[in-house]
Amino acid sequence: MKWVALLFFFFLISNVAEGQEKRILIDTVHDNNDYAVRQLKKIFGEEATDTPPFFPINYQMLQNYDIFVITSPRLDYLPSEIVSLCLFVQKGGTLIVFSNGSHARNVNDVLSCFGAQINRDVVGGFSEITMRGTIQIDDLHFDNPSSLEISGPWDTLVTTDEEGYSLKIDASAELYNDYLKPRGSKPVIAAYAVNALKYHEGSATL
């Protein structure tokens, strides 16, 4: 599962929000991971975060916020919601996504408009990770992360070392012995895109 430590997301969102107070909306209407939602609310405070007042999510709702956070949804996003989320980023919003590999399909339809997807795999075999970009975190923890496929404007934030690889997972989240990414391929674990849609102003983080 792509469980990146909440500390990681704290720094990512803090980096986005530096210098001014940001309005944060955390998705809860797609059977999202309750633990992650609770932890995010603790980090940012109840007064700094909201949850969607109704379903489905639409752009009129999103335009009242600066950041939208998706946490391991178990339900698919409707086509109208995907259009709204893409428009939100086009207009300058920030989308932050974390999900486990077994629920990757539920966010990959959203991520497709940004040239990214979360793989149905589990990354293993690495003794350390490689941070790129400007974010520096001493105590970064990954618990069975999934790998990412990224194209276009994405910058790699975290990869494995030379020992890293990934194994496929099936519909019941059981590991296959088959490699999705062979040892030495240095799977990407986290990435960040500014101007996530060409010619527009938003950003996205996985």
Secondary structure, DSSP 8 states (H G I E B T S, - for coil): --EE-HHHHHHHHHHHHTTS---EEE--TT---HHHHHHHHHHH-GGGEE--SSSS--HHHHTT-SEEEEE--SS---HHHHHHHHHHHHTT-EEEEE--GGGTHHHHHHHGGGTEEE-SEEEE--S-EEE-SS---TT--EES---EEE-SSEEEEEEE-TT-EEEEE-TT--EEEEEEE-TTS--EEEEEEES-STTS--EEE-
